[in-house]
Amino acid sequence: MKQLLKLKVNDEMHEVYIEPWKTLDEVLREELELTGTKNACSVGRCGSCTVLIDGKAVKSCIILALQAKGHEVTTIEGLGKDGLHPLQQAFIDHFAVQCGYCTPGMILAAKALLDENPDATYDEIRDSLTGNLCRCTGYVKIMDAIMAAREKMKSGERE
């Protein structure tokens, strides 16, 4: 039996009727058509489905959509709503995107960390990304992009 879910995503309220077993990533992609959130593993290991719930990075493939009720969900689409976020621009500038499948999750995981710790060190950033897998790169360009974005975010720049 479907249940009504009122969900705030990217500063907009949505009302959808869903089966109670639907995961957050399924609702985001299938019901709200926010396809920036990817699902590669369905078991919370790869991080491609990472979104922010109340500013914290979570893997949306292992969270029931109903658990997000009453919370603020941010997807990659919401991050770049008013122009590219410094993390998004840095990934472009530093060629940190190859196939792009992991990119939204990487960016949102990095944003959660940098919002909590704007002075995060290289090692802290690297450690915070251990739950996000990239099968295309050696992570060097991803780390370069996040380090560059960290500086812009600290100075308040937005390109």
Buried (B, 14 or more C-beta within 10 A) or exposed (E): EEEEBEBBBBEEEBEBEBEEEBBBBBBBBEBBEBEBBBBBBBEBBBBBBBBBBEEEBBBBBBBBBBEBEEBBBBBBBBBBEEEBBBBBBBBEBBEBBBEEBBBBBBBBBBBBBBEEEEEBEEEEBBEBBEBBBBEEBEBEBBBBBBBBBBEBBEEEEEE
